[in-house]
């Protein structure tokens, strides 16, 4: 009997100890919000998701920031306006002397150079490097040159280790200028461009390189050393430099009237010098053995201490105190922030709510003050309750983004069949057969605006949107017949690719039905999980594919660049010399009004004649926050800087 | 008494054949009989409605989205304004064809595999049954997905229509992973039957193994085969539902009971619930599964010689 008692007491004791041990002593933050998508990274050079961006601009502050209500550029670390030269191509930003890092160091122009450079160095750069490379003089050339060298060094290191090499990568390197230089130096065969298409030929070249009596380590190290010297010379030609601690000079290839707006983006944030403690160095060199500019990935962690690293230091309104993977983050006010008196909340919690239904229930139980981007099945019902006046915390935000379908514009499909969508008449016919108002009214039910153009109309000041193609089944049938497919005969099956979930099936089924009914086309729905979907989109394995785009800055080019030949997001593989010429013409047009006219003409051309995409509707995001949450203003760019938000209790 | 020798069989049919005896026993089982009638009725209704539902399952009247049930449309409308009743009736046929197709495949493979293993004996038997053990150990979802990947292209090319191919792939995949139990049961049965005098007699008379299997063993195995086939149908329907629920089943807009239930679950929440979207598909699915299981149980009792006394009393 006593033995049982002891066992029971022991069990109870263990349970009690465990429950006490795991209980978190944590006071609720001044403001708590739930993000339905997890934060992927807060590295300003690498992030590309909205939730990551919001977090990074709370932690860092750039030259300018966006006002939460007007979404116009206001002063950040720099005084505005900057000093701009006559021709509009040289900007000098004066930094405020009182700007401080979260450890008290002053924010200098060198910190900006460090941050911007990371964005265009292979190793730390990611998709958004384009915001720098496309707008700052010499940046793209520098980036390309660096990438070519990194590819070459990668190849040399693979030869050194004897690891498997794809003929593709050899081909790429040896067809470049750098590769030819190396071949000449080593007395190896320089590939003959006439035979360059033959795979067997490249295989032979590769085995010749493998057999060569060369000390690859020595070759690689020597190349790297020369590259490092050359790199600094070339970097000096990139259009941003610190004139002194407090002045940053930027040289643009052409006048860009929205440049200050651009500098509010994450890639333009400064980085504290302590990051250099975590630099990956190859035997004391500033680069890795493959020529990459790399840092220990843990540098964004608040309590990382390797190599005397002090943990993440930032210069924004907040500093990062805690980051629990897949759970959330806690931010605390940065006492050194120059404008800290204007920051209302002492602490902010961000929780990740992977399961929206659960997350919304948490919000309903007041465990959070706000929840972002609701995409539950019943979001339209919540919206309906708001319209009926039953709920005041549901906030629809018509956004600077468009939901559309990509048409594959390649002449043949991935499996070699001829692509009927290569004909613009078919693309137009498909677009005009869709009654978008029906989709908006009965499927979305969030009062989304119908989109006939890719750029949401009326949002960019000074820009006049073209009309685009409206619902016109008569003309659609006519165009389809003209293209050689009367009543859809001979067209075959059109495959519509989408990622499953978030209601994409629903829109796809309605579109399928409308095409079948209006045009007699057979449509097959192909729903895929998001990663495979993205891969298929990127590699062109689709006919019609779901897509969407949110504008990054207040200029038409943030959308129109999507259709430029060779753009990384041009999944349609649309390529039209006339359109490219219009974009280039606009880029070098100094007169603002004329420039907008050219861009409007370009949009009319793609949205009324060529249609690389089929625009469906404008995004309306639905957020929920209770009336006692202040300092947040619904705006089309979905911009809610955390340093203005507070809760009245 | 339960054993009937082949010579008896050939020379003079006994007044009551095992088949008719089983049928009588099945008829006396009220639950099984009622279930069978229900299933037949359901199938008749689904086939009779086919001319309407084949058009109606996808017909969208967007303005009628989420209309609650009324007398003219007793199951209401779904989120795209499609009649839920029509979708349930059409989806039922898809679910049934997946179930029956999968059962046929699984029975064919299972019977052949089990019988061959038992007849061959020795090392062959050992190897074949270890393969079954290994397949048992693998998660069936993984196998189904692999099957889908493997068969998708050839079958689509063969059939020509992607949507029909999709359904065929699904039952081929489910069928080819659910024959394992069947194989074990049949092997056990054959092992015991193999030692029976009538088989020995046949062997002594110089009958080859294939002929023994077809002429002498299969007729005696018909009981367990029918029972397991009946029980495989609901299992396959359930697996199809599960796969559709996960999104790797039949592609929309073709409904199955599984995908309809999945849509229904999504329509249930704390704000506004559209119960009819969940209730009706689940009702159809649940009742059918129940009925199929009752029929399967009834058949097992009917074919089981040991229950003879119980039924007589």
Interface residues (C-beta under 8 A of the other chain):
Chain A: X357 X360 X361 X364 X376 X377 X378 X381 X382 X385 X438 X439 X441 X442 X443 X493 X500 X505 X506 X508 X509 X510 X512 X513 X524 X525 X526 X527 X529
Chain B: X58 X60 X62 X63 X65 X79 X80 X81 X162 X163 X247 X251 X252 X253 X266 X267 X269 X270 X271 X272
